[in-house]
Amino acid sequence: MSESPGSSTVDGAKERDSGVDSAGKTIDLESVLPYLGIAVCYLVTVLGGLALADEAAAMGLLLFENPDDVGNVGVFAALVVGFTIVFVAAVRYDRGMDLIRLFLVIAFGGLVAAAVVLATGFGSVFTENPMLAGLPSSPLSVAITLGTALVLWVYPEWYVLDVVAVVAGAAAIAMLGISFGPLPIVVLLVVWAAYDAYSVYVSGHMKDVAAGAGSMKVPMVFVVPTARGYSLRESGLGLGLEDEDENEDEDAENETDIENPATEDDPTPDRGEQPAMILGLGDALIPGMLAVSAGHFLEGAPTILSTLNANAPALGALAGGVVGLGALVVVLHRFEGAHAGLPPLNAGVLGGYLLGAVVAGIPITTAIGL
């Protein structure tokens, strides 16, 4: 489940009975692989954003003219929430789904084209106007955009979506990270963690977003199968959320078929087991922005990894994200269902960032942007 490009949640499967032995000590590797796959998608996306940030800054791919303006958080929030309202309405009333899917596959195609430009220098994107920043401006970039969109449209398998999400997410992290100074991005992480928790545990509208992502099959989430032979094209995300607002008795048989797909190797899967685990793309975008911002704006901290333009605060944010992801995995392992990803992730990222600032000799007030 995810909200692009903002907050998101994770949905985990129940552990298989064969995952733990009678003593509770032996864990089946197959039950661990989905968690590892999610972690890899997260890390590669954030690392990609760090690697592309220098080139994005050199090209002037700023989405806001004044990165230090806290008001940018309000603009960002308004855009994301506005899109979410339209998206949720389309899902609930089953109107305009194909149009929204077309918009999304083209948008992700544009981000892939931007990533290619930043990584290789081939093609070009608009850089002068913040309203157009990152959009393709050459025949090659347009071709990459349309080609990616076509692949997503005709063959939306889970691994295709994962590759596009990683590449597009890296470009988005690079551009967003250099567009938010320390204070705005700290405010954004705190506000968006609260919004993520509200959207999952209170309003529940993130479930509609997840249902839409499943039916549209767009790279708004990282998808890692928990069962062999799983196909996103044939089965959808199978979260058991699409029919939640319908009559429970009327849909019980359909929900069982979706949530507990039988395979040749496991014809009677555990009830409640999901065929795939997901992590919203926003769970990589929002925390990853702080790592990029730290490397770009905290000039007083010496660079440690030049290839990533990463100083101690940036590496601290990256490490903190890993810790936050680990905490999220523990929650997923212990509690079945959908959970807000950004509260533990953002807490870990902020903690690691501030610790890295202290190590680099940067005052906390400077790191926060005060």
Residue pairs with C-beta under 8 A, 6 or more apart in sequence:
1 8
1 9
1 10
1 11
1 200
1 206
1 207
1 209
1 210
1 213
1 221
1 239
1 241
1 278
1 280
1 338
2 8
2 9
2 209
2 210
2 213
2 220
2 221
2 278
2 279
2 280
2 281
2 282
2 283
3 80
3 84
3 87
3 199
3 206
3 209
3 220
3 280
3 282
4 83
4 104
4 220
4 281
4 282
5 80
5 172
5 176
5 281
5 282
5 285
6 76
6 77
6 80
6 81
6 84
6 192
6 195
6 282
6 285
6 286
7 80
7 192
7 193
7 195
7 196
7 199
7 206
7 280
7 282
7 283
7 286
7 340
7 341
7 342
8 196
8 206
8 220
8 221
8 279
8 280
8 281
8 282
8 283
8 341
8 342
9 196
9 199
9 200
9 206
9 210
9 280
9 283
9 338
9 339
9 340
9 341
10 38
10 277
10 278
10 279
10 280
10 283
10 328
10 332
10 338
10 339
10 341
11 210
11 239
11 274
11 277
11 278
11 337
11 338
11 339
12 34
12 274
12 277
12 332
12 333
12 336
12 337
12 339
13 34
13 226
13 273
13 274
13 275
13 276
13 277
13 336
14 270
14 272
14 273
14 274
14 336
15 31
15 333
16 28
16 30
16 31
16 270
16 273
17 270
18 28
18 31
19 27
19 28
19 30
19 31
20 26
20 27
20 28
31 226
33 224
34 224
34 225
34 226
34 276
34 277
35 277
35 329
35 332
35 333
37 222
37 224
37 277
38 222
38 224
38 277
38 278
38 279
38 325
38 329
39 322
39 325
39 329
41 162
41 165
41 166
41 222
41 224
41 279
41 284
42 222
42 279
42 283
42 284
42 321
42 325
43 322
44 166
44 170
45 165
45 166
45 169
45 170
45 173
45 281
45 284
45 285
45 288
46 170
46 173
46 284
46 287
46 288
46 291
46 318
46 321
47 170
47 308
47 318
48 115
48 166
48 167
48 169
48 170
48 171
48 173
48 174
49 169
49 170
49 171
49 172
49 173
49 174
49 177
49 288
49 289
49 291
49 292
50 173
50 174
50 288
50 291
50 292
50 295
50 308
50 309
50 310
50 314
50 318
51 119
51 170
51 307
51 308
52 115
52 118
52 119
52 170
52 171
52 173
52 174
53 173
53 174
53 177
53 178
53 292
53 295
53 296
53 309
54 309
55 118
55 119
55 174
56 118
56 171
56 174
56 175
56 178
57 178
57 296
59 118
59 125
59 127
60 127
60 128
61 114
61 118
61 125
61 127
61 133
61 134
61 174
61 175
61 178
62 130
62 133
62 175
62 178
62 179
63 130
63 133
63 134
63 175
63 176
63 179
64 72
64 75
64 130
64 179
64 180
65 130
66 72
67 178
67 179
67 180
67 181
67 184
67 297
68 181
68 183
68 184
68 369
69 184
70 183
70 184
70 187
72 179
72 180
72 184
73 180
73 184
73 187
73 188
73 191
76 188
77 191
77 192
77 195
84 205
84 209
86 100
87 100
87 208
87 209
87 212
88 205
88 208
88 209
88 212
89 95
90 96
90 97
90 100
90 212
91 97
91 208
91 209
91 211
91 212
91 215
92 208
92 245
97 212
97 215
97 216
100 212
100 216
101 153
101 216
101 217
101 218
102 149
102 153
104 216
104 218
104 220
105 148
105 149
105 152
105 153
105 218
106 145
106 146
106 149
108 148
108 149
108 152
108 164
108 165
108 168
108 218
108 219
109 144
109 145
109 146
109 147
109 148
109 149
109 152
110 134
110 135
110 136
110 145
111 134
111 167
111 168
111 169
111 171
111 172
112 144
112 145
112 148
112 164
112 167
112 168
112 171
113 123
113 125
113 136
113 141
113 142
113 144
113 145
113 148
114 125
114 134
114 136
114 141
114 171
114 175
115 167
115 168
115 170
115 171
116 122
116 123
116 141
116 144
117 123
117 124
117 125
117 141
118 171
118 174
122 140
123 136
123 138
123 140
123 141
123 144
124 136
124 137
124 138
124 140
124 141
125 133
125 134
125 135
125 136
125 137
125 138
125 141
126 132
126 133
126 134
126 135
126 137
127 133
133 175
134 171
134 175
136 142
136 144
136 145
148 164
151 160
151 164
152 160
152 161
152 164
152 217
152 218
152 219
155 233
156 217
156 218
156 232
156 233
157 231
157 232
157 233
158 223
158 224
158 225
158 230
158 231
158 232
158 276
161 217
161 218
161 219
161 221
161 222
161 223
161 232
162 219
162 222
162 223
162 224
164 219
165 219
165 220
165 221
165 222
165 281
166 222
168 219
169 281
169 284
169 285
169 288
172 285
173 284
173 285
173 288
173 289
173 292
174 292
176 285
176 289
176 292
177 185
177 288
177 289
177 290
177 291
177 292
177 293
177 295
177 296
178 292
178 293
178 296
180 188
180 289
180 293
181 293
181 297
181 369
182 293
182 294
182 297
182 298
182 366
182 367
182 368
182 369
183 368
183 369
183 370
184 369
185 289
185 290
185 293
186 290
186 350
186 368
186 369
188 286
188 289
189 286
189 287
189 290
189 342
189 346
189 349
189 350
190 346
190 350
192 286
192 342
192 346
193 340
193 342
193 343
193 345
193 346
193 347
194 343
196 206
196 282
196 340
196 341
196 342
196 343
197 340
197 342
197 343
199 205
199 206
199 340
200 206
200 207
200 338
200 339
200 340
201 340
206 338
207 241
207 244
207 338
209 220
210 221
210 237
210 239
210 241
210 278
210 338
211 239
211 241
211 242
213 220
213 221
213 237
214 236
214 237
214 238
214 239
214 241
214 242
215 236
215 242
217 232
217 233
217 236
219 281
220 280
220 281
221 237
221 278
221 279
221 280
221 281
222 278
222 279
222 280
222 281
222 284
223 232
223 237
223 276
223 277
223 278
224 276
224 277
224 278
225 275
225 276
225 277
226 273
226 274
226 275
226 276
226 277
227 261
227 263
227 266
227 269
227 273
227 275
227 276
228 263
228 265
229 263
229 264
229 265
230 261
230 275
230 276
232 276
235 258
235 261
235 275
236 242
236 258
237 276
237 278
238 258
238 259
238 261
238 274
238 275
238 276
239 259
239 274
239 278
239 338
240 255
240 258
240 259
240 274
241 338
242 258
243 251
243 254
243 255
256 271
259 271
259 272
259 273
259 274
259 275
260 269
260 270
260 271
260 272
260 273
261 269
261 275
262 268
262 269
263 269
272 336
277 332
279 341
280 341
282 341
282 342
283 341
283 342
283 345
286 342
286 345
286 346
287 317
287 321
287 324
287 342
287 345
287 346
287 348
287 349
288 321
290 317
290 349
290 350
290 353
291 310
291 314
291 315
291 317
291 318
291 321
291 349
291 353
292 314
294 301
294 311
294 313
294 314
294 316
294 317
294 353
294 356
294 357
295 303
295 308
295 309
295 310
295 311
295 313
295 314
296 309
298 311
298 313
298 314
298 357
298 360
298 362
298 366
298 367
300 360
300 361
300 362
300 366
301 311
301 312
301 313
301 356
301 357
301 360
301 361
301 362
302 311
302 312
302 360
303 309
303 310
303 311
304 310
304 311
304 312
304 315
305 315
308 314
310 318
311 356
311 360
312 356
312 357
312 359
312 360
313 353
313 354
313 356
313 357
313 360
313 362
313 367
314 353
314 356
315 356
316 352
316 353
316 354
316 355
316 356
316 357
316 359
317 349
317 350
317 352
317 353
317 356
318 352
319 352
319 356
320 348
320 349
320 350
320 351
320 352
320 353
320 355
321 345
321 348
321 349
321 352
322 348
323 348
323 351
323 352
324 344
324 345
324 346
324 347
324 348
324 349
325 344
325 345
325 348
327 344
327 348
328 339
328 341
328 344
328 345
331 339
331 344
332 339
353 367
354 364
354 367
354 368
357 363
357 364
357 366
357 367
358 364
